């Protein structure tokens, strides 16, 4: 896997990847986590965070396809 700094063009991929993880959490612990929806971690929220100082996303890719991400707040 290769990692690179994410851009606004990656916002949809990040949102989609987050929904997958949110579903795993909700299925395992429904009393703590809600099922993903359009409002769980929407693209607009990702874009906002990408444009916020000291907030960074890194995309993990395999063969040019986003398969994961890391979110860092300094």
N, C-alpha and C positions, 0 to 999 in steps of 0.2 A: 504494500500500500504506500502511496505517495501522499504527502500532505502539502497543501498550498494555502495561502491566505485567501479567504473568501471575498467575493465582491457582491454587489447588489444582484448581479446575474445569477448568483447561487441561492438567493433568498427562497425561491420556490422549493429547491431541493432540500434545503435545511428544514423548512416547514414540513415537508413530506417525511423526511427522516425522523423528525421529532414525533410526528403522529404515530409512527411505527413503534417507537419506544414507549410512548404514552399508552398505547394499547396494551403492550406487554405488562406494564405496571398495573393498569386498570383491571386486566384479566386476572392477574395474580392477587391483587389487593384492592378489590372494589370498594371497600370501606374507607380507603385512603386516597385513591386516585379516580379521576373521572375518565370516561372514554373520550378519545379524541373527537374534536369537532372542528368546524371552520374557525372557531374562536379560541382553540387551545393554544396555538402558537402561529398565528396567521403571518402571511408573507409581509404585510405592512409592519408588524412588530419586529420581524427579523431585519427589514430594511432600516427601521428606526434605530435598532441596536447597532447595525453596521455603521451607521453614521454618527454614533455617539462616541465621544473620546473615551479612550481606555477600555473599549469593548471590542473584542476581536473574535472572529470565527475562522477556523481552519477546516478545510474540506479534505476528507480522506478519499482518495480515488484509486480505483483499480481499473486498468484498461480504459481510462478516460471517463469512467462512470463514478458518480458520487455514491459512496457506500457508508459514509459516516461523517461526523463533524465533531469538532471540539469548540466549546465556547469558553472564552477567557474574559474575565473582568478584572482589571488591574486597579 
